[in-house]
Each structure stands twice: as structure tokens, then as C-alpha cells.
Amino acid sequence: MLRNLLNFDIIQTLYFIPIVLITLTVHEFAHGYIAYKMGDYTASIMGRLTLNPIKHIDPIGLIMMIVVGFGWAKPVPINPRNFKNPKKGMALSALAGPVANIIMAIIGVLIYSILLRIFIAAQIFNTFAQSALIFFNYFAMLNVWFAVFNLIPIPPLDGSRIVSYFLPPKLYYYYNYVERYGFLVLIILIYGGRIFPFLNIIGGLQIVAGWILRGINAPINWIFSLFGG
């Protein structure tokens, strides 16, 4: 899905792999870190409060993401009973992942903008310059897409934890009960849209991701314009 979204070919997949490793690792670390700051030390005790990709990457999930564009990492263990307010703790720790992705996207766009201006000013148009720009361009795009996708309010995605915070107790129970079917629902929505257009959510997500990218680019370009860049 992600590879199709970005129109990757075999060469571009070489950029995709390290970006996925960074993106998934920081995303999962952010979940664990916020949970830790709010009183749940489960991730730390289990050695998951780290930026070591080996601790977070699920081999099958990584292969699936590279091959078909839809995969997963090892979820960071969080025990809501360790939070003073379980619903709030779960919501904030869930939100931390997409927020981390947006921050990485901003960093990616900023580095891309700086490098682009440096390369143009120095008239550097070699393979290294092109590769660096492609990398940070994809880095920003994939992080925005990953944030948007994870905010879908379908269990077990992060969006479902955030929505759960605003639900009354009874509805909260039933909403989280469907988590066992969440993965199946996602598969139907992602791939069923190719057969039944009314199920297609990818187009809508692309539009939202585009808005966010433009929202990130605009202020950064404006800042550079102040310095004549």
C-alpha cells in the first residue's frame, strides 16, 4: 500500500527499507516513552524503551510492508492499570506515535529544504545530491502517511485508543470488543476498495496526507523566503 502510494520501483525500495526501520522504531518508542512518563514502566522493564530497531521490528510485518506495502511492528506493551486515568493514559500514549511521525516529517522537510538550497547554491547536481533529496522527500511523505493511517479509528490502530477516551463506558466496552476483528476490517477497507469503490479509504487518506504535507511545507518555505532562499 505504501509502496504503491509512493510509486516505488526496485531502486527506490532501497530508500524505503531504512525509512521504514526509522519510522516504525521511533513510532513505537514514542508510545512507550509517554506511557513511561505517565507511570507505566512495562515497556522499560521489557527492554522496549529503546531506539534499537531490533527490539521493535516484527520480521514478518517488515517483510509484508516491503513486499505488499502493508505491515506492522511489535506493539509496545502498555498496561493501562498503571495509569491514574487508564482511558486518558491509553489515549495519550496512542497519540504519541502519530505525533512522533509528524515531528519526523517536519524534520525531513526541513532537511530536504536546507539540502536543496545548498546543492543549488553550490551547483551540486551529482548522484549523491539526488539520492539525499529523494531520501528525505520519501522520509517526510512516509511519516505523514504513517501518522494519518494510524489515526484511523479502527482497533487496534492508534486512532481507536484516542476515540475511546471520548466514549461513555458502555459504548467504550463494545467499541474495544471489536478489536479482535479490527485487522480483518482493515484488510477489507484497504483491499476491498479495489473491487467495491465505496469501501476505498485510501483516496481519502491520500488527500489528508497531502494537506498535512502542504501545511508542513508552507511555513518552512516562508521562513526560508525571509532570508532570500
C-alpha positions as CSV (number, residue, x, y, z in Angstrom):
1,M,0.0,0.0,0.0
2,L,2.7,2.5,1.0
3,R,5.0,1.4,-1.8
4,N,2.1,1.8,-4.3
5,L,1.2,5.2,-2.8
6,L,4.7,6.5,-3.4
7,N,5.1,4.7,-6.8
8,F,8.2,2.9,-5.7
9,D,10.4,0.8,-8.1
10,I,13.1,-1.7,-7.1
11,I,15.8,1.1,-6.7
12,Q,13.5,3.2,-4.6
13,T,12.9,0.3,-2.3
14,L,16.5,0.7,-1.1
15,Y,15.3,4.1,0.3
16,F,12.2,2.5,1.7
17,I,13.8,-0.1,3.9
18,P,15.8,2.3,6.2
19,I,13.0,4.8,6.3
20,V,10.6,2.1,7.5
21,L,13.0,1.0,10.1
22,I,13.4,4.5,11.5
23,T,9.7,5.3,11.2
24,L,8.4,2.2,13.0
25,T,11.1,2.4,15.7
26,V,10.5,6.0,16.7
27,H,6.7,5.5,16.5
28,E,6.8,2.5,18.9
29,F,9.4,4.2,21.2
30,A,7.1,7.3,21.4
31,H,4.3,5.0,22.7
32,G,6.5,3.5,25.4
33,Y,8.1,6.8,26.4
34,I,4.8,8.6,27.0
35,A,3.4,5.6,28.9
36,Y,6.6,5.6,31.0
37,K,6.2,9.3,31.8
38,M,2.6,8.7,32.9
39,G,3.6,5.9,35.3
40,D,3.6,2.7,33.2
41,Y,7.1,1.2,33.2
42,T,6.1,-2.0,31.3
43,A,8.0,-1.1,28.1
44,S,11.1,-0.1,30.1
45,I,11.1,-3.4,32.1
46,M,10.7,-5.4,28.9
47,G,13.5,-3.6,27.2
48,R,11.3,-1.9,24.7
49,L,12.0,1.7,25.7
50,T,14.9,1.9,23.2
51,L,15.6,3.2,19.7
52,N,17.2,-0.1,18.7
53,P,15.1,-1.3,15.7
54,I,15.7,-4.9,16.5
55,K,13.6,-4.6,19.6
56,H,10.6,-3.2,17.7
57,I,10.6,-4.8,14.3
58,D,8.5,-7.8,13.6
59,P,10.3,-9.7,10.8
60,I,7.1,-10.9,9.1
61,G,5.5,-7.5,9.5
62,L,8.6,-5.8,7.9
63,I,8.7,-8.2,5.0
64,M,5.0,-7.7,4.4
65,M,5.4,-3.9,4.4
66,I,8.3,-4.2,1.9
67,V,6.6,-6.7,-0.4
68,V,2.9,-5.6,-0.3
69,G,3.2,-2.2,1.5
70,F,1.1,-3.2,4.5
71,G,2.8,-4.5,7.6
72,W,3.3,-3.9,11.3
73,A,5.9,-3.6,14.1
74,K,5.8,-5.3,17.5
75,P,3.3,-3.3,19.6
76,V,4.9,-1.7,22.7
77,P,3.4,-3.4,25.8
78,I,1.3,-0.9,27.8
79,N,-0.6,-1.8,31.0
80,P,-3.5,0.7,31.5
81,R,-3.8,-0.4,35.1
82,N,-0.6,1.5,35.8
83,F,-2.2,4.8,34.8
84,K,-4.1,7.0,37.3
85,N,-6.6,7.5,34.5
86,P,-6.5,4.4,32.2
87,K,-8.5,5.9,29.4
88,K,-6.5,9.1,29.3
89,G,-3.2,7.2,29.6
90,M,-4.0,4.9,26.7
91,A,-5.2,7.8,24.6
92,L,-2.1,10.0,25.1
93,S,0.3,7.1,24.7
94,A,-1.5,6.1,21.5
95,L,-1.4,9.7,20.2
96,A,2.3,9.8,20.8
97,G,3.1,7.6,17.9
98,P,1.4,9.7,15.1
99,V,2.7,12.9,16.7
100,A,6.3,11.4,16.6
101,N,5.7,10.7,12.9
102,I,4.6,14.2,12.2
103,I,7.6,15.6,14.0
104,M,9.9,13.4,11.9
105,A,8.1,14.6,8.8
106,I,8.8,18.2,9.7
107,I,12.4,17.3,10.3
108,G,12.5,15.5,6.9
109,V,11.0,18.5,5.1
110,L,13.4,20.9,6.9
111,I,16.5,18.9,6.0
112,Y,15.3,18.5,2.4
113,S,14.8,22.2,2.1
114,I,18.2,23.0,3.5
115,L,20.0,20.5,1.3
116,L,18.1,21.6,-1.8
117,R,19.2,25.2,-1.3
118,I,22.8,24.2,-0.5
119,F,23.0,22.0,-3.6
120,I,21.6,24.7,-5.9
121,A,23.8,27.4,-4.4
122,A,26.9,25.2,-4.8
123,Q,25.7,23.8,-8.2
124,I,26.0,20.3,-6.9
125,F,23.8,18.0,-9.1
126,N,25.5,14.7,-8.7
127,T,24.1,11.3,-7.7
128,F,24.7,11.9,-4.0
129,A,22.7,15.1,-4.0
130,Q,19.9,13.5,-5.9
131,S,19.9,10.5,-3.5
132,A,19.9,12.7,-0.4
133,L,16.9,14.7,-1.7
134,I,14.9,11.6,-2.6
135,F,15.6,10.0,0.8
136,F,14.3,13.0,2.8
137,N,11.4,13.5,0.4
138,Y,10.3,9.9,0.9
139,F,11.1,10.2,4.6
140,A,8.7,13.1,5.1
141,M,6.0,11.5,2.9
142,L,6.0,8.1,4.5
143,N,5.9,9.6,8.0
144,V,2.9,11.7,7.2
145,W,1.2,8.7,5.6
146,F,2.0,6.5,8.6
147,A,0.6,9.1,11.0
148,V,-2.6,9.5,9.0
149,F,-3.1,5.8,8.6
150,N,-2.6,5.1,12.3
151,L,-5.2,7.7,13.2
152,I,-7.9,5.6,11.6
153,P,-10.4,4.9,14.4
154,I,-10.4,1.1,13.9
155,P,-9.0,-1.1,16.7
156,P,-6.1,-1.8,17.2
157,L,-4.8,1.3,15.4
158,D,-3.9,4.3,17.5
159,G,-7.0,6.3,16.4
160,S,-9.2,3.8,18.2
161,R,-7.5,4.4,21.5
162,I,-7.9,8.2,21.1
163,V,-11.6,7.9,20.1
164,S,-12.2,5.5,23.1
165,Y,-11.2,8.3,25.5
166,F,-14.3,10.3,24.5
167,L,-16.8,7.4,24.6
168,P,-19.1,6.6,27.5
169,P,-18.3,3.4,29.5
170,K,-20.9,1.1,27.8
171,L,-20.0,2.2,24.3
172,Y,-16.3,2.1,25.2
173,Y,-16.7,-1.5,26.1
174,Y,-18.4,-2.5,22.9
175,Y,-16.1,-0.4,20.8
176,N,-13.0,-2.1,22.2
177,Y,-14.7,-5.5,21.9
178,V,-14.5,-5.4,18.1
179,E,-10.7,-5.2,18.3
180,R,-10.5,-8.9,17.6
181,Y,-12.0,-8.2,14.2
182,G,-10.1,-5.0,13.6
183,F,-7.4,-6.5,11.4
184,L,-10.0,-8.1,9.2
185,V,-11.9,-4.8,8.8
186,L,-8.7,-3.0,7.8
187,I,-7.9,-5.6,5.2
188,I,-11.4,-5.3,3.7
189,L,-11.2,-1.5,3.7
190,I,-7.7,-1.4,2.2
191,Y,-8.0,-4.1,-0.5
192,G,-11.8,-4.3,-0.8
193,G,-11.9,-0.8,-2.3
194,R,-10.2,-2.2,-5.4
195,I,-13.4,-4.2,-6.0
196,F,-16.0,-2.1,-4.3
197,P,-15.2,1.6,-4.6
198,F,-17.4,2.6,-1.7
199,L,-15.0,0.7,0.6
200,N,-12.0,2.6,-0.6
201,I,-10.5,4.7,2.1
202,I,-7.0,5.1,0.6
203,G,-8.1,8.0,-1.6
204,G,-9.4,10.0,1.4
205,L,-6.2,9.3,3.4
206,Q,-4.1,10.5,0.5
207,I,-6.0,13.8,0.4
208,V,-5.5,14.3,4.1
209,A,-1.8,13.4,3.9
210,G,-1.4,15.9,1.1
211,W,-3.0,18.6,3.2
212,I,-0.6,17.9,6.1
213,L,2.4,17.9,3.8
214,R,1.4,21.2,2.3
215,G,0.8,22.5,5.8
216,I,4.4,21.5,6.8
217,N,6.0,22.9,3.6
218,A,4.3,26.3,3.6
219,P,5.7,27.7,6.9
220,I,9.2,26.2,6.2
221,N,9.3,27.7,2.7
222,W,8.0,31.0,4.1
223,I,10.8,31.1,6.7
224,F,13.5,30.4,4.1
225,S,11.9,33.2,1.9
226,L,12.6,35.7,4.7
227,F,16.4,35.0,4.1
228,G,16.1,35.2,0.4
229,G,16.1,31.4,-0.1
